[in-house]
Amino acid sequence: MARDTRHPVIELTLARFREFLREPEAVFWTFIFPILLATGLGIAFRSRPADHAKIAVLESPRAAAIEALLKQDSTLTIQILDDSAAARALRIGEVALLVVPAGGDSAEYRFDPARNEARTARLLVDRALQRAAGSVGAIPVRDSYISERGSRYIDFVVPGLLGMNIMGSSVWGIGFAIVDARRKRLLKRFVATPMRRPHYLLSFLLMRLTLMIIEVSVITAFAAFVFGVPLRGAIWQLAIVAIVSALAFGGIGLFIAARARTIEGASGLMNVVMLPMWVGSGVFFSASNFPNAIQPFIQALPLTAAVDAFRANMLQGGAWSAVGPELLILAVWFTIPFVAALKMFRWQ
Amino acid sequence: MVDCRFYIQRSVPPVPPGSSVALAVHALRKTYGDVVAVDGLDLEVRTGECFGLLGPNGAGKTTTIEICEGLLVPDSGDVSVLGHTWLADRAELRERLGVQLQETQFAEKLTALETVRLFRSFYAAGRSPEEVVRLVQLEDKRNARVNTLSGGQKQRLSIACALVGDPDLLFLDEPTTGLDPQSRRQLWDIVDDFRRGGGTALLTTHYMDEAERLCDRVAIVDHGHIIALGTPRELILSLGAEQVVEFALKDGAQPSVEALGTLKGVRSVRGAGGTWTLEVGAAHEAVPALLAYIDRSQLGLTELRTHSPTLDDVFVSLTGRTLRDGA
């Protein structure tokens, strides 16, 4: 085929790419941002020998003695604070628990039971004080520590970031480009040519698919090499999960952009669509934290399906019984919005 | 006095009457809510001619041309383009038409040539993008991004995208609005070139000089229908005036309309915004008579101009408004 008569889908897709690559900010947000985020989270949640519980002892004649007792437990970081400093430190979470010496040998623990680390501190402090006072365990126990690749926070969060990145770049990338073209009356100009309308929409999906391959490769390779995040499932299955996810979010992106006339309108719509998924789909913490009553809703969200499929592949080896149902959910999320977008698309 | 501008400026010979019809519009009507944009408009564009819809903003020109382009659906009326209707032969028509819309902004990050190439890919047959880019004199800007192009260059790019499918019929909606004189002349040359190749063009404009320069025939549109139709020369001659005299008086003084009307050679009198316009048979008779009248009436003259009548004068005499006033 001569150079000046390439297939319209190829020309349209090339145009998408040129526009994208010539926008440095877009390249940054797509490729660099997830890596920065993964690095930040990897550092913040790196596996440490043992977490130090930060506690305070209220200033009093017995404070120094209590501090000495507690120091026998090396996992406790202790400071002696006066009334107001202690109250402040508790409030801002600088210490998890405050020991208030009371009459005789007794003591009072002040902490917020809703905070995990406060409850842990309560157990540690109490164990240290009781032991110092001569208490012994009723049954003999033994600790053995494990630190397995695949069970750390970074292992949990990287598949989540993959899903979130595919969602964000598809919905934003497609939505803004289409609404912008509509606002500039470029869509109307295209309609005045023999261009076939599905070709135009297809070019967005093709561009997303290609970019997704780069995005997923960059993030996955970075996570695997820098943090040792495991890739237990087959790579081709990971590719299928990524492709189906990109199609699903591409379809959703097209649907959101199908009628919006302004960037502001589309932007609001995108946030409405994505917010429940940012919160509910288990990117940063397990979706099972939500009440059972809303689990069916959460499990049906496309981002939940994408993230669960990525985790099933990367962390659990990718049994089809785990990955298959998620792919099915994503396929539905591609088909319905894409068909609806084609039907209701506003060309001028 | 003979107005010879048409013979000097026109570079494409006019199309004789009786040629085949490229575009026929009958009893076209389109409303937006309570607003009637097009109100029973009839139009016939002959193959090979350049036809102009001339009228103020809001006259219904854009609505009319977009219906002809198949972008809008009329409430009623018939449109036949190159012998086809939009309902029956949309795909074929798209291949044979070139369209330039008002206010299309092309993708800013693409280059001029990439943009033309993209449009070329939509057509089954057409011209080479390089050739079209050369034709619209964007050769040295072919690899420049769209956002670095000037207004005139963007407009030429827009025409290039309309020409790259090698159309039989070209639609241009206000092609030179907002452009500097040199850019306008460049655009006119491109349209001439297209017509020399046998193409038919329908354009809208609110510039009378553009219509006079480019169009074989002009329809003057006002309030959604055609109020005058003919060659620019016919329309101007219909005024019956050889010259137009405009003057203004000191302190906005009011002359007597009756007195002006009886001056030698004066055929009509109009006053608007402090400027008075006389359509006259011969300026060398009317101007001395006017000066004598002003002197006699002890009025002070602040401005005096004479010019050959233009399509703007035709529009003013038909509607009492100028083309620039809006509808």
Chai-1 contact restraints between the chains, C-beta under 6 A:
chainA,res_idxA,chainB,res_idxB,connection_type,confidence,min_distance_angstrom,max_distance_angstrom,comment,restraint_id
A,D4,B,R120,contact,1.0,0.0,6.0,A-B,restraint_1
A,D4,B,S128,contact,1.0,0.0,6.0,A-B,restraint_2
A,D4,B,P129,contact,1.0,0.0,6.0,A-B,restraint_3
A,R6,B,S121,contact,1.0,0.0,6.0,A-B,restraint_4
A,P8,B,S121,contact,1.0,0.0,6.0,A-B,restraint_5
A,P8,B,F122,contact,1.0,0.0,6.0,A-B,restraint_6
A,E11,B,L118,contact,1.0,0.0,6.0,A-B,restraint_7
A,E11,B,S121,contact,1.0,0.0,6.0,A-B,restraint_8
A,A15,B,L110,contact,1.0,0.0,6.0,A-B,restraint_9
A,A15,B,L118,contact,1.0,0.0,6.0,A-B,restraint_10
A,R18,B,L110,contact,1.0,0.0,6.0,A-B,restraint_11
A,E19,B,A107,contact,1.0,0.0,6.0,A-B,restraint_12
A,E19,B,K109,contact,1.0,0.0,6.0,A-B,restraint_13
A,R22,B,K109,contact,1.0,0.0,6.0,A-B,restraint_14
A,K184,B,Q105,contact,1.0,0.0,6.0,A-B,restraint_15
A,R185,B,E103,contact,1.0,0.0,6.0,A-B,restraint_16
A,R185,B,T104,contact,1.0,0.0,6.0,A-B,restraint_17
A,R189,B,L101,contact,1.0,0.0,6.0,A-B,restraint_18
A,R189,B,T104,contact,1.0,0.0,6.0,A-B,restraint_19
A,A192,B,E69,contact,1.0,0.0,6.0,A-B,restraint_20
A,A192,B,V99,contact,1.0,0.0,6.0,A-B,restraint_21
A,T193,B,F122,contact,1.0,0.0,6.0,A-B,restraint_22
A,P194,B,R94,contact,1.0,0.0,6.0,A-B,restraint_23
A,P194,B,E95,contact,1.0,0.0,6.0,A-B,restraint_24
A,P194,B,F122,contact,1.0,0.0,6.0,A-B,restraint_25
A,P194,B,Y123,contact,1.0,0.0,6.0,A-B,restraint_26
A,M195,B,F122,contact,1.0,0.0,6.0,A-B,restraint_27
